[in-house]
Amino acid sequence: MTVRAVPYAEILAAAHASGDGVAQFLREELPLCWQDRYHLMTDRPSEILVFAYGTFDYICDVYQQSDPYDATSGELPVEARLLAAIGISSPKRTRRDDSRRRGLAVSAMPGPDAMWDRGHYIGHAIGGTVDGNEANVFLQLRSVNRGRYRAMESYCRDNIGVVCFSRPIYADTSAHPTRIEFGVLRTDGELWVENFPNRPGEVVGDARA
């Protein structure tokens, strides 16, 4: 599996030069680039589906193994999973529905239960949803769900209408990402992208989970 970096600076420069509007350009071009990178990242079969929910587009690999998963096999399941989500921040005033989150098997993850949160790729506070949208749910390291990650979500919440995205990075066939790439098109026209580890011991830049 090959994880190749997305050339965000080049894509942003092309967006500014396009004359089509930076936000619209990014919403059209980034998903194409992400799909190319995803196919390099994984050697499992894939079936890509894109759907809109609220103000966000969710790009999913809906392929999953047809046979029941055998936990004693020593192999990880081939699970349907999110490839990326991108859209416009639109803070919600309604109470979030955590029914989907409660179904995630925290006890099955490496390390103690206290290491994990039941997270959203796109947070409820910026327009993400759980109710009826299982693709937006994942198991997130609790140590990551704070600091810079929270600061980026707060920026999206405080600047309604900015383009933002979340892109999981996988190292196996499961739906549990090793890293999360979160980005936002700031009001000054610059693209703010950060990578966050999502497995114990995973190192991203200067950050260690």
N, C-alpha and C positions, 0 to 999 in steps of 0.2 A: 504494500500500500504506500502511495506517495502523497504527502501533504505539500502541495505547492502553494506558495503565498499568492494572494490576490493582489494585482498591481493597482491598488486603490488610488495612488497619486496620479497614475497615467489615466485612469478612468475618470477621475475628477477633472483633470485638465481637458480631456475630450468633452466632458459635459459642459464646462464653461465655454468651450469653443463652438459648441454645436448650434447655439442659437435656439434650441428647442426648450430651454428651461432646464436648469440643473437637476431639480427634483425629479422631473418626469424622465429625464435621461437616465438617472441612476436607477429609478424603479423599473425601467425597461432593460437596461444593459447588465446591471449587477446579477439578476437571476440567471441570465445566460452564462455569465462567467462562473457563477457558483455551481451550476450544473456541470460544466466542464471539469471543474476542480473536484467535484464529488465523484465523478466517474474515474478520475485518477486515484482518488483516495481509497476506493473500495473495489474488490474483485468479486463481490457478490452480485447476483442478478438484481436488477432494479426495474421499477415501474413508476415513473415520475407523474405526479398529479399536482396541479396548481389550483387552489381555490381561494376565493375572497371571503373574509369573515370580518365584519365591521370595516375598519379603515386599513386593514392589513391583508396582504397576499401571503398565503402559506404554501411553500413548495415542499412536497412530501415524496418520499420513496415509500409507496404503499405495498411493495413486495414483502411478503413474509412466508415462512415455511408453512406448507400445508399440513405436514404431519405434526401430531402433538409433540411438544418439547419434552425430551427426556432429561431431567435434571441430573441423572446419574451418568450421562454419556461423557462428561468431561468437556463437552463442546458448548459454546455459547449459542443461544437461539438466533435465528435470522428474523429480525423484527422490523415491522414497519416503523418509520422514523422521519423526523423533520429534517429537511435539507437546509432550509432557511426560511425566515419570515421578514417581510419588509413592508413598510407602510407609513402612515401619517399619525403622529401622536395625537390622541384624542381621549383625554382623561375621562374616566367613568365616574359617575356620582352614585351609581347603584352599588349595593353590597356584592362582593365577589362570591361566586358559587364554588365552594371547595369540595364538592362531592366527588369529582374526578381525582382531585389531589389525594383524597383519603385512601384511594384504591391502590396507590403505588406501594410496591413492596420494599420499604426502606430496610426491613430486617434482612433482605436478601443481598444487600450491597456490602462491599468490603468495609471492614472497620465497624465501630459501634454505631448504633442508630443515631446518636447525638451528632454525628458528623454531617448528617444530611438534612436538607430541606426539600419539601415538595414544591418545586419552582415553576415559574412561567418563563418561556422564552421571551414573550412580550408581556410585561407586567400589566396587571389589571389597572394600575394607576395611570398607564399611558395608552390604554385602549385594547389591551389583550384580554382574552376571555378563556375560561375553562369550560363553562357550561356548553355542551354540544361541540366542543373543539378540543378533543383529546390530543391533537397534534401539538398543542401549545404547552404541554405538560412534560416535565422531566425531573429527574432526581439531581439536585444541585448541592454541591459541597457548601455547607453552612459557612465555612470560613471565607468563601468567595462572595456570598450574597450580602456584601457590606462594602464599605470603603469606596473604591473607584467605581465599582459596579453600581452601587446605590447612587453615587454622584451622577453617573450618566443617566440613570432612570429619572432622577430628580430634574436634570436638565430638560429631558423630554417632557416631563410633566409640567414644568414651568414655562416651556416654550411650545404652546399648542400649535400643531400643524407642521412641525419639523419632520423630515424623513428620518426614520430610524430603522435598524435591522438587528436581527440576531441570527447567528450562523453557527450551528454545532459542528465540531470536528470529531470524527470517529476513528478509532483504531482497530475496531473489530466489527462483527456482524450485528451486534446488539443495538438497542436504541439508547444506550447510555454513553453520552459524549465524553471524550477525554478533555476537551477544551470547548470554550464558548467564545465566539468572536462577536462583540457587540459594537455597533457603530451608530453615529448620528451625524447628519448634515447640520452643522451649527448655523446660527443666524448670520454669521460673518462669511458664510460660503465655504468654510473649511470643513473637511471630513475628519471627524474624531472617531478613531477605531482603536479598540483595546482587545487584547486576548486574555482570557481568564482560565486557569487550570480547573478541571472538574473531576480529577481522580487523585487519590492520595499519592503524594510524591511527584506528581506531574509538575514539570518546570516550564514556565512560559516567560521568556525574557528574564527579568529579575524576580519574578514571582514564583513561589513554590507553594503547592497546595499542602 
